Amino acid sequence: MSLRHLLIVTALAVASLGTASAQAQAPAQNGGRLRALIAQRQAAAAPAALPAGVQRIADVPYGADPAQRMDVYVPTSPTGAGATSLVASAVRAPVIFMVHGGGWRYGDKAMGRVVQEKVSRWVPKGFILISINYRMLPDTPVAVQERDVQAALMAAQQRAGTWGGDPSRFILMGHSAGAHLVALLNARAPQALREGAWPWLGTVSLDSAVMNVPAYMRAPHLPLYDDAFGSDPAYWVALSPFHQWTVGAPPVQLVCSTERADQPCSQADALARHVRNQGGRAEVLPQDLNHGEINATLGLESDYTRAVEAFMGSLDLEVARRLQ
């Protein structure tokens, strides 16, 4: 990971830790915080270890660009001499479709914080987990990034049967920038279905502060959001889950950190009210965790994980059965 990428991630972390006035502390304090955050993010960038009983099918293409790849984690069973085979099942597996974050500019599908605990908890229960890469800034604007996520979803649904998965039992999930992208795709689900996607069960959005992009961009914000959303209010609206939400969109759970100074729970609450006012289903799950912890600890035994699982189980009886 380059220093430039690390500094971008540090800016994201600072956004969740303090206000603009807090960023104006003494240089020595800032230097110490910067070094600590960089060290933390370097550790978080380590690839996930593969748990026992799980097979990874790496770098499955869904487009021509090298960034358009996905890793597929499937349950396995011993077949002797250390070999493994896909677990056969009369009922095809539900699929968790994960989109990493990183300020729309960096990140990777194999990072430990993205998949480690999620794979360890859910794949042994009979789920398939798919983690995707997508093209990013500065070469690929956010609007095209969402198209990549949709393309990956459609390709995964088309191939799900070859991995033992059920194309009609997908749950979308994303963190940070990935949370924004899956929330935006979920908001425009009827359009995605017209373009060939299968219906999916619902979406879990893990701590995005830009559910309403115009509102966020009109308030003080870090430069990384200017890189992502520019200065055109029409572009803000086009990339805003709040403004793009369409009747018929699947249910969404909005997990948000109560520790962030930019108050993602306020945006989550506003979007949930907007969805419910139009007859949709949305729920907010505030957590006393920082931005990174919301991603990294999901899957560990906790009230937080169980609350996400309760939402997932409410979407489908087979999902609920496997989560028991």
Secondary structure by P-SEA (a helix, b strand, c coil): ccaaaaaaaaaaaaaaccccccccccaaaaaaaaaaaaaaaaaaacccccccccccccccccccccccbbbbbbbbbbccccccccccccbbbbbbbbbbbccccccccccccccccccccccccbbbbbbbcccccccccaaaaaaaaaaaaaaaaaacccccccccbbbbbbccaaaaaaaaaaaaaaaaaaaccccccbbbbcccccccaaaaaaccccccccccccccaaaaaaacccccccccccbbbbbbbccccccaaaaaaaaaaaaaaacbbbbbbbbcccccccccccccccaaaaaaaaaaaaacaaaaaaac
